[in-house]
Amino acid sequence: MREYDSAGKLARVVCNQCGRSLEVKNGVPTIDWFAADKEWGFFSDKDGQIHSFDLCEECYNQLVSGLKIAPSVREQTELV
């Protein structure tokens, strides 16, 4: 869950799974996290809805460890 200040700058990120607050300094997160945004369309019971959630790295690891097929992973050649 992302929270923004009145100027629209990122103020806080909270893990939707464990509730941990991830530190943000001057609008810049100091810890990386997993952000999911899904726009549901036709052929779903959620047509027209947008679902978003954020997970800290520990909760992401826990989530993917329970998947029958692991997510594909590839290396970035350039880091920004």
N, C-alpha and C positions, 0 to 999 in steps of 0.2 A: 504494500500500500504506500503510495507516494503522496507526500503532503508538500504543498507549495506555500510560500509566503505571499503577502499582498502584492509584491512586485512580480510574482510568477516564477521566482527562483526556487529551486528545490530546497526544501527546509529539512525534510526527514523522510527516511525510508523505513518501513516496518515490515518484517517478515510476516506474511499472512498465515504461516503454519505455526510458528513458535512465539510470535509476538515480539521478537527481538528488535530493538531499535538500532538501525545501522547509522553510524556517525556520518554527518554531512557538515563540511566546513565551507563557508562562503559559497554555497550552492553546488559544491563539488563533493560527491561521495568519497569517503576514504576507504571504503570496503566495497568490493564488487558484489553483485547479486544477480539472480535470475529474474527477468521480467517477462511475463506472459501477457499478451493481448490477443484476444480472439473475437473476431467479428462473425457472429453466427449468421448463416444465410438459409436459403431454401433447404428443404429436406431435413430440417431439425426442428425440435420443439422450441428452440430459442431464437427463431428467425427474427432478425432486426435488433437483437441484443448484442452488446459488447461486454465481454467479461475480461477483467484484468486482475492479475495478482502478482506478488513479488515474493521471492523466497531467498533467504540467506543461503550461503554456499552449503552449510551443513544440512539444511532441510532439502535442498536440491539433491544432494548426494543420497539422502535417505529415500527421496522419491524415486530417483532413477535406479537405485539398487533393487527396487521391487518390480521393475519392468521385466516382462518376459523377453523382450528384445531391447538391448541397450541402445541408447541414442548413438547416432553416427557422430564421430569426432574427427575433425580435421584440423591441421595446424594452420595458423595465419602466417603468411610470409612477411607481412609488414604490420607492426603494432603502432597504433596511434595513441 
